[in-house]
Amino acid sequence: MKKKLALACTECGSRNYTKDVGDKVRTERLEIKKYCRYCKKHTLHRETK
């Protein structure tokens, strides 16, 4: 079963995206540059709890 995680914008804090991940053990949080519709620009999105 895949686990879902939320990605939040680092500038405004809104949770815009969800992502399915496998059962791999990671020590760092996922960080991806994606478009934020609230900031209206590409920003860094970080995995939240």
PQR file with spaces between the fields and no chain letter, atoms N, CA, C, O and H, PARSE charges and radii, in Angstrom:
ATOM       1  N    MET     1       0.838   -1.178    0.000 -0.4000 1.5000
ATOM       2  CA   MET     1       0.000    0.000    0.000 -0.0000 2.0000
ATOM       3  C    MET     1       0.885    1.244    0.000  0.5500 1.7000
ATOM       4  O    MET     1       1.853    1.330    0.755 -0.5500 1.4000
ATOM       5  N    LYS     2       0.543    2.198   -0.851 -0.4000 1.5000
ATOM       6  CA   LYS     2       1.330    3.417   -0.942 -0.0000 2.0000
ATOM       7  C    LYS     2       0.862    4.435    0.088  0.5500 1.7000
ATOM       8  O    LYS     2      -0.318    4.500    0.431 -0.5500 1.4000
ATOM       9  H    LYS     2      -0.244    2.128   -1.465  0.4000 1.0000
ATOM      10  N    LYS     3       1.793    5.211    0.562 -0.4000 1.5000
ATOM      11  CA   LYS     3       1.505    6.236    1.556 -0.0000 2.0000
ATOM      12  C    LYS     3       1.399    7.593    0.859  0.5500 1.7000
ATOM      13  O    LYS     3       2.183    7.883   -0.044 -0.5500 1.4000
ATOM      14  H    LYS     3       2.752    5.159    0.283  0.4000 1.0000
ATOM      15  N    LYS     4       0.446    8.420    1.265 -0.4000 1.5000
ATOM      16  CA   LYS     4       0.301    9.746    0.686 -0.0000 2.0000
ATOM      17  C    LYS     4       0.937   10.773    1.599  0.5500 1.7000
ATOM      18  O    LYS     4       0.822   10.690    2.822 -0.5500 1.4000
ATOM      19  H    LYS     4      -0.191    8.184    1.998  0.4000 1.0000
ATOM      20  N    LEU     5       1.614   11.749    0.992 -0.4000 1.5000
ATOM      21  CA   LEU     5       2.170   12.832    1.774 -0.0000 2.0000
ATOM      22  C    LEU     5       1.748   14.150    1.142  0.5500 1.7000
ATOM      23  O    LEU     5       1.471   14.214   -0.056 -0.5500 1.4000
ATOM      24  H    LEU     5       1.707   11.816   -0.001  0.4000 1.0000
ATOM      25  N    ALA     6       1.702   15.196    1.950 -0.4000 1.5000
ATOM      26  CA   ALA     6       1.294   16.511    1.479 -0.0000 2.0000
ATOM      27  C    ALA     6       2.524   17.374    1.260  0.5500 1.7000
ATOM      28  O    ALA     6       3.490   17.305    2.020 -0.5500 1.4000
ATOM      29  H    ALA     6       1.926   15.145    2.923  0.4000 1.0000
ATOM      30  N    LEU     7       2.479   18.195    0.203 -0.4000 1.5000
ATOM      31  CA   LEU     7       3.549   19.135   -0.079 -0.0000 2.0000
ATOM      32  C    LEU     7       3.026   20.537    0.162  0.5500 1.7000
ATOM      33  O    LEU     7       2.004   20.927   -0.403 -0.5500 1.4000
ATOM      34  H    LEU     7       1.694   18.252   -0.414  0.4000 1.0000
ATOM      35  N    ALA     8       3.729   21.309    1.009 -0.4000 1.5000
ATOM      36  CA   ALA     8       3.308   22.660    1.359 -0.0000 2.0000
ATOM      37  C    ALA     8       4.301   23.673    0.805  0.5500 1.7000
ATOM      38  O    ALA     8       5.507   23.426    0.784 -0.5500 1.4000
ATOM      39  H    ALA     8       4.559   20.992    1.468  0.4000 1.0000
ATOM      40  N    CYS     9       3.794   24.800    0.364 -0.4000 1.5000
ATOM      41  CA   CYS     9       4.619   25.897   -0.140 -0.0000 2.0000
ATOM      42  C    CYS     9       5.430   26.481    1.020  0.5500 1.7000
ATOM      43  O    CYS     9       4.899   26.688    2.111 -0.5500 1.4000
ATOM      44  H    CYS     9       2.814   25.001    0.381  0.4000 1.0000
ATOM      45  N    THR    10       6.705   26.741    0.782 -0.4000 1.5000
ATOM      46  CA   THR    10       7.551   27.277    1.843 -0.0000 2.0000
ATOM      47  C    THR    10       7.316   28.772    2.063  0.5500 1.7000
ATOM      48  O    THR    10       7.666   29.299    3.118 -0.5500 1.4000
ATOM      49  H    THR    10       7.136   26.573   -0.104  0.4000 1.0000
ATOM      50  N    GLU    11       6.728   29.461    1.082 -0.4000 1.5000
ATOM      51  CA   GLU    11       6.505   30.896    1.228 -0.0000 2.0000
ATOM      52  C    GLU    11       5.169   31.219    1.901  0.5500 1.7000
ATOM      53  O    GLU    11       5.126   31.996    2.854 -0.5500 1.4000
ATOM      54  H    GLU    11       6.443   29.033    0.225  0.4000 1.0000
ATOM      55  N    CYS    12       4.080   30.623    1.406 -0.4000 1.5000
ATOM      56  CA   CYS    12       2.771   30.964    1.987 -0.0000 2.0000
ATOM      57  C    CYS    12       2.246   29.886    2.937  0.5500 1.7000
ATOM      58  O    CYS    12       1.352   30.164    3.737 -0.5500 1.4000
ATOM      59  H    CYS    12       4.115   29.992    0.632  0.4000 1.0000
ATOM      60  N    GLY    13       2.784   28.656    2.868 -0.4000 1.5000
ATOM      61  CA   GLY    13       2.392   27.596    3.779 -0.0000 2.0000
ATOM      62  C    GLY    13       1.185   26.790    3.357  0.5500 1.7000
ATOM      63  O    GLY    13       0.769   25.890    4.087 -0.5500 1.4000
ATOM      64  H    GLY    13       3.511   28.430    2.218  0.4000 1.0000
ATOM      65  N    SER    14       0.605   27.082    2.196 -0.4000 1.5000
ATOM      66  CA   SER    14      -0.576   26.338    1.764 -0.0000 2.0000
ATOM      67  C    SER    14      -0.177   24.961    1.246  0.5500 1.7000
ATOM      68  O    SER    14       0.853   24.806    0.591 -0.5500 1.4000
ATOM      69  H    SER    14       0.943   27.813    1.603  0.4000 1.0000
ATOM      70  N    ARG    15      -1.001   23.970    1.548 -0.4000 1.5000
ATOM      71  CA   ARG    15      -0.754   22.596    1.110 -0.0000 2.0000
ATOM      72  C    ARG    15      -1.439   22.392   -0.233  0.5500 1.7000
ATOM      73  O    ARG    15      -2.651   22.182   -0.294 -0.5500 1.4000
ATOM      74  H    ARG    15      -1.838   24.097    2.081  0.4000 1.0000
ATOM      75  N    ASN    16      -0.663   22.453   -1.303 -0.4000 1.5000
ATOM      76  CA   ASN    16      -1.203   22.436   -2.656 -0.0000 2.0000
ATOM      77  C    ASN    16      -1.201   21.071   -3.320  0.5500 1.7000
ATOM      78  O    ASN    16      -2.066   20.798   -4.152 -0.5500 1.4000
ATOM      79  H    ASN    16       0.321   22.623   -1.254  0.4000 1.0000
ATOM      80  N    TYR    17      -0.265   20.214   -2.981 -0.4000 1.5000
ATOM      81  CA   TYR    17      -0.081   18.961   -3.700 -0.0000 2.0000
ATOM      82  C    TYR    17      -0.032   17.776   -2.751  0.5500 1.7000
ATOM      83  O    TYR    17       0.347   17.904   -1.587 -0.5500 1.4000
ATOM      84  H    TYR    17       0.438   20.436   -2.305  0.4000 1.0000
ATOM      85  N    THR    18      -0.428   16.601   -3.281 -0.4000 1.5000
ATOM      86  CA   THR    18      -0.229   15.340   -2.579 -0.0000 2.0000
ATOM      87  C    THR    18       0.575   14.439   -3.490  0.5500 1.7000
ATOM      88  O    THR    18       0.520   14.572   -4.712 -0.5500 1.4000
ATOM      89  H    THR    18      -0.736   16.496   -4.227  0.4000 1.0000
ATOM      90  N    LYS    19       1.318   13.528   -2.902 -0.4000 1.5000
ATOM      91  CA   LYS    19       2.172   12.634   -3.678 -0.0000 2.0000
ATOM      92  C    LYS    19       2.140   11.251   -3.052  0.5500 1.7000
ATOM      93  O    LYS    19       2.195   11.112   -1.830 -0.5500 1.4000
ATOM      94  H    LYS    19       1.362   13.419   -1.909  0.4000 1.0000
ATOM      95  N    ASP    20       2.050   10.218   -3.901 -0.4000 1.5000
ATOM      96  CA   ASP    20       2.117    8.835   -3.435 -0.0000 2.0000
ATOM      97  C    ASP    20       3.581    8.420   -3.361  0.5500 1.7000
ATOM      98  O    ASP    20       4.344    8.649   -4.299 -0.5500 1.4000
ATOM      99  H    ASP    20       2.005   10.331   -4.893  0.4000 1.0000
ATOM     100  N    VAL    21       3.966    7.815   -2.254 -0.4000 1.5000
ATOM     101  CA   VAL    21       5.336    7.325   -2.105 -0.0000 2.0000
ATOM     102  C    VAL    21       5.300    5.866   -1.698  0.5500 1.7000
ATOM     103  O    VAL    21       4.326    5.389   -1.117 -0.5500 1.4000
ATOM     104  H    VAL    21       3.346    7.629   -1.492  0.4000 1.0000
ATOM     105  N    GLY    22       6.390    5.159   -2.016 -0.4000 1.5000
ATOM     106  CA   GLY    22       6.503    3.744   -1.669 -0.0000 2.0000
ATOM     107  C    GLY    22       6.900    3.584   -0.213  0.5500 1.7000
ATOM     108  O    GLY    22       6.824    4.524    0.579 -0.5500 1.4000
ATOM     109  H    GLY    22       7.181    5.546   -2.489  0.4000 1.0000
ATOM     110  N    ASP    23       7.320    2.389    0.119 -0.4000 1.5000
ATOM     111  CA   ASP    23       7.679    2.070    1.504 -0.0000 2.0000
ATOM     112  C    ASP    23       9.160    2.268    1.793  0.5500 1.7000
ATOM     113  O    ASP    23       9.678    1.693    2.750 -0.5500 1.4000
ATOM     114  H    ASP    23       7.382    1.625   -0.524  0.4000 1.0000
ATOM     115  N    LYS    24       9.850    3.063    0.992 -0.4000 1.5000
ATOM     116  CA   LYS    24      11.273    3.301    1.227 -0.0000 2.0000
ATOM     117  C    LYS    24      11.447    4.168    2.472  0.5500 1.7000
ATOM     118  O    LYS    24      10.643    5.062    2.737 -0.5500 1.4000
ATOM     119  H    LYS    24       9.430    3.530    0.214  0.4000 1.0000
ATOM     120  N    VAL    25      12.489    3.894    3.219 -0.4000 1.5000
ATOM     121  CA   VAL    25      12.790    4.668    4.416 -0.0000 2.0000
ATOM     122  C    VAL    25      13.667    5.853    4.004  0.5500 1.7000
ATOM     123  O    VAL    25      14.761    5.672    3.470 -0.5500 1.4000
ATOM     124  H    VAL    25      13.142    3.168    3.004  0.4000 1.0000
ATOM     125  N    ARG    26      13.170    7.065    4.260 -0.4000 1.5000
ATOM     126  CA   ARG    26      13.917    8.279    3.932 -0.0000 2.0000
ATOM     127  C    ARG    26      14.228    9.014    5.218  0.5500 1.7000
ATOM     128  O    ARG    26      13.426    9.011    6.151 -0.5500 1.4000
ATOM     129  H    ARG    26      12.281    7.212    4.695  0.4000 1.0000
ATOM     130  N    THR    27      15.393    9.646    5.270 -0.4000 1.5000
ATOM     131  CA   THR    27      15.766   10.410    6.462 -0.0000 2.0000
ATOM     132  C    THR    27      15.488   11.890    6.292  0.5500 1.7000
ATOM     133  O    THR    27      15.340   12.611    7.279 -0.5500 1.4000
ATOM     134  H    THR    27      16.045    9.648    4.512  0.4000 1.0000
ATOM     135  N    GLU    28      15.413   12.356    5.039 -0.4000 1.5000
ATOM     136  CA   GLU    28      15.159   13.765    4.770 -0.0000 2.0000
ATOM     137  C    GLU    28      13.758   13.942    4.212  0.5500 1.7000
ATOM     138  O    GLU    28      13.179   13.024    3.632 -0.5500 1.4000
ATOM     139  H    GLU    28      15.533   11.770    4.237  0.4000 1.0000
ATOM     140  N    ARG    29      13.226   15.142    4.399 -0.4000 1.5000
ATOM     141  CA   ARG    29      11.926   15.454    3.826 -0.0000 2.0000
ATOM     142  C    ARG    29      12.069   15.794    2.351  0.5500 1.7000
ATOM     143  O    ARG    29      13.070   16.373    1.930 -0.5500 1.4000
ATOM     144  H    ARG    29      13.697   15.889    4.870  0.4000 1.0000
ATOM     145  N    LEU    30      11.068   15.432    1.579 -0.4000 1.5000
ATOM     146  CA   LEU    30      11.063   15.664    0.152 -0.0000 2.0000
ATOM     147  C    LEU    30      10.899   17.151   -0.137  0.5500 1.7000
ATOM     148  O    LEU    30      10.063   17.811    0.479 -0.5500 1.4000
ATOM     149  H    LEU    30      10.254   14.961    1.921  0.4000 1.0000
ATOM     150  N    GLU    31      11.689   17.684   -1.068 -0.4000 1.5000
ATOM     151  CA   GLU    31      11.593   19.083   -1.482 -0.0000 2.0000
ATOM     152  C    GLU    31      11.551   19.137   -3.000  0.5500 1.7000
ATOM     153  O    GLU    31      12.443   18.611   -3.666 -0.5500 1.4000
ATOM     154  H    GLU    31      12.369   17.148   -1.569  0.4000 1.0000
ATOM     155  N    ILE    32      10.514   19.774   -3.555 -0.4000 1.5000
ATOM     156  CA   ILE    32      10.334   19.868   -5.000 -0.0000 2.0000
ATOM     157  C    ILE    32       9.923   21.297   -5.341  0.5500 1.7000
ATOM     158  O    ILE    32       9.137   21.910   -4.619 -0.5500 1.4000
ATOM     159  H    ILE    32       9.790   20.201   -3.013  0.4000 1.0000
ATOM     160  N    LYS    33      10.458   21.826   -6.448 -0.4000 1.5000
ATOM     161  CA   LYS    33      10.013   23.129   -6.934 -0.0000 2.0000
ATOM     162  C    LYS    33       8.757   22.916   -7.758  0.5500 1.7000
ATOM     163  O    LYS    33       8.784   22.204   -8.762 -0.5500 1.4000
ATOM     164  H    LYS    33      11.096   21.328   -7.035  0.4000 1.0000
ATOM     165  N    LYS    34       7.644   23.535   -7.336 -0.4000 1.5000
ATOM     166  CA   LYS    34       6.372   23.407   -8.039 -0.0000 2.0000
ATOM     167  C    LYS    34       5.674   24.759   -8.072  0.5500 1.7000
ATOM     168  O    LYS    34       6.069   25.686   -7.365 -0.5500 1.4000
ATOM     169  H    LYS    34       7.623   24.114   -6.521  0.4000 1.0000
ATOM     170  N    TYR    35       4.631   24.868   -8.898 -0.4000 1.5000
ATOM     171  CA   TYR    35       3.889   26.110   -9.036 -0.0000 2.0000
ATOM     172  C    TYR    35       2.876   26.248   -7.904  0.5500 1.7000
ATOM     173  O    TYR    35       2.110   25.322   -7.633 -0.5500 1.4000
ATOM     174  H    TYR    35       4.310   24.115   -9.473  0.4000 1.0000
ATOM     175  N    CYS    36       2.874   27.400   -7.247 -0.4000 1.5000
ATOM     176  CA   CYS    36       1.899   27.695   -6.203 -0.0000 2.0000
ATOM     177  C    CYS    36       0.870   28.658   -6.773  0.5500 1.7000
ATOM     178  O    CYS    36       1.220   29.752   -7.215 -0.5500 1.4000
ATOM     179  H    CYS    36       3.496   28.152   -7.466  0.4000 1.0000
ATOM     180  N    ARG    37      -0.387   28.264   -6.766 -0.4000 1.5000
ATOM     181  CA   ARG    37      -1.419   29.118   -7.350 -0.0000 2.0000
ATOM     182  C    ARG    37      -1.759   30.307   -6.464  0.5500 1.7000
ATOM     183  O    ARG    37      -2.359   31.271   -6.940 -0.5500 1.4000
ATOM     184  H    ARG    37      -0.672   27.375   -6.407  0.4000 1.0000
ATOM     185  N    TYR    38      -1.396   30.265   -5.202 -0.4000 1.5000
ATOM     186  CA   TYR    38      -1.662   31.383   -4.301 -0.0000 2.0000
ATOM     187  C    TYR    38      -0.572   32.446   -4.408  0.5500 1.7000
ATOM     188  O    TYR    38      -0.863   33.642   -4.362 -0.5500 1.4000
ATOM     189  H    TYR    38      -0.909   29.482   -4.814  0.4000 1.0000
ATOM     190  N    CYS    39       0.686   32.013   -4.551 -0.4000 1.5000
ATOM     191  CA   CYS    39       1.808   32.949   -4.742 -0.0000 2.0000
ATOM     192  C    CYS    39       1.932   33.364   -6.210  0.5500 1.7000
ATOM     193  O    CYS    39       2.546   34.386   -6.518 -0.5500 1.4000
ATOM     194  H    CYS    39       0.922   31.042   -4.588  0.4000 1.0000
ATOM     195  N    LYS    40       1.352   32.575   -7.108 -0.4000 1.5000
ATOM     196  CA   LYS    40       1.394   32.781   -8.553 -0.0000 2.0000
ATOM     197  C    LYS    40       2.820   32.750   -9.108  0.5500 1.7000
ATOM     198  O    LYS    40       3.175   33.543   -9.980 -0.5500 1.4000
ATOM     199  H    LYS    40       0.853   31.745   -6.857  0.4000 1.0000
ATOM     200  N    LYS    41       3.637   31.816   -8.588 -0.4000 1.5000
ATOM     201  CA   LYS    41       4.996   31.614   -9.088 -0.0000 2.0000
ATOM     202  C    LYS    41       5.493   30.238   -8.639  0.5500 1.7000
ATOM     203  O    LYS    41       4.878   29.583   -7.798 -0.5500 1.4000
ATOM     204  H    LYS    41       3.350   31.172   -7.880  0.4000 1.0000
ATOM     205  N    HIS    42       6.616   29.819   -9.219 -0.4000 1.5000
ATOM     206  CA   HIS    42       7.237   28.556   -8.834 -0.0000 2.0000
ATOM     207  C    HIS    42       7.995   28.755   -7.531  0.5500 1.7000
ATOM     208  O    HIS    42       8.851   29.633   -7.430 -0.5500 1.4000
ATOM     209  H    HIS    42       7.116   30.352   -9.902  0.4000 1.0000
ATOM     210  N    THR    43       7.676   27.933   -6.531 -0.4000 1.5000
ATOM     211  CA   THR    43       8.326   28.012   -5.225 -0.0000 2.0000
ATOM     212  C    THR    43       8.729   26.613   -4.774  0.5500 1.7000
ATOM     213  O    THR    43       8.324   25.613   -5.368 -0.5500 1.4000
ATOM     214  H    THR    43       6.980   27.220   -6.613  0.4000 1.0000
ATOM     215  N    LEU    44       9.510   26.561   -3.743 -0.4000 1.5000
ATOM     216  CA   LEU    44       9.920   25.283   -3.170 -0.0000 2.0000
ATOM     217  C    LEU    44       8.794   24.743   -2.307  0.5500 1.7000
ATOM     218  O    LEU    44       8.278   25.440   -1.433 -0.5500 1.4000
ATOM     219  H    LEU    44       9.838   27.373   -3.261  0.4000 1.0000
ATOM     220  N    HIS    45       8.415   23.490   -2.559 -0.4000 1.5000
ATOM     221  CA   HIS    45       7.390   22.820   -1.770 -0.0000 2.0000
ATOM     222  C    HIS    45       8.051   21.712   -0.967  0.5500 1.7000
ATOM     223  O    HIS    45       8.831   20.929   -1.508 -0.5500 1.4000
ATOM     224  H    HIS    45       8.834   22.923   -3.268  0.4000 1.0000
ATOM     225  N    ARG    46       7.741   21.644    0.320 -0.4000 1.5000
ATOM     226  CA   ARG    46       8.375   20.705    1.232 -0.0000 2.0000
ATOM     227  C    ARG    46       7.334   19.754    1.813  0.5500 1.7000
ATOM     228  O    ARG    46       6.180   20.129    2.019 -0.5500 1.4000
ATOM     229  H    ARG    46       7.107   22.280    0.759  0.4000 1.0000
ATOM     230  N    GLU    47       7.755   18.528    2.073 -0.4000 1.5000
ATOM     231  CA   GLU    47       6.881   17.513    2.662 -0.0000 2.0000
ATOM     232  C    GLU    47       6.482   17.919    4.073  0.5500 1.7000
ATOM     233  O    GLU    47       7.320   18.361    4.859 -0.5500 1.4000
ATOM     234  H    GLU    47       8.693   18.224    1.905  0.4000 1.0000
ATOM     235  N    THR    48       5.201   17.768    4.392 -0.4000 1.5000
ATOM     236  CA   THR    48       4.705   18.068    5.742 -0.0000 2.0000
ATOM     237  C    THR    48       4.328   16.780    6.443  0.5500 1.7000
ATOM     238  O    THR    48       4.288   15.715    5.827 -0.5500 1.4000
ATOM     239  H    THR    48       4.520   17.409    3.753  0.4000 1.0000
ATOM     240  N    LYS    49       4.055   16.880    7.722 -0.4000 1.5000
ATOM     241  CA   LYS    49       3.653   15.699    8.498 -0.0000 2.0000
ATOM     242  C    LYS    49       2.197   15.383    8.280  0.5500 1.7000
ATOM     243  O    LYS    49       1.682   14.422    8.852 -0.5500 1.4000
ATOM     244  H    LYS    49       4.087   17.745    8.223  0.4000 1.0000
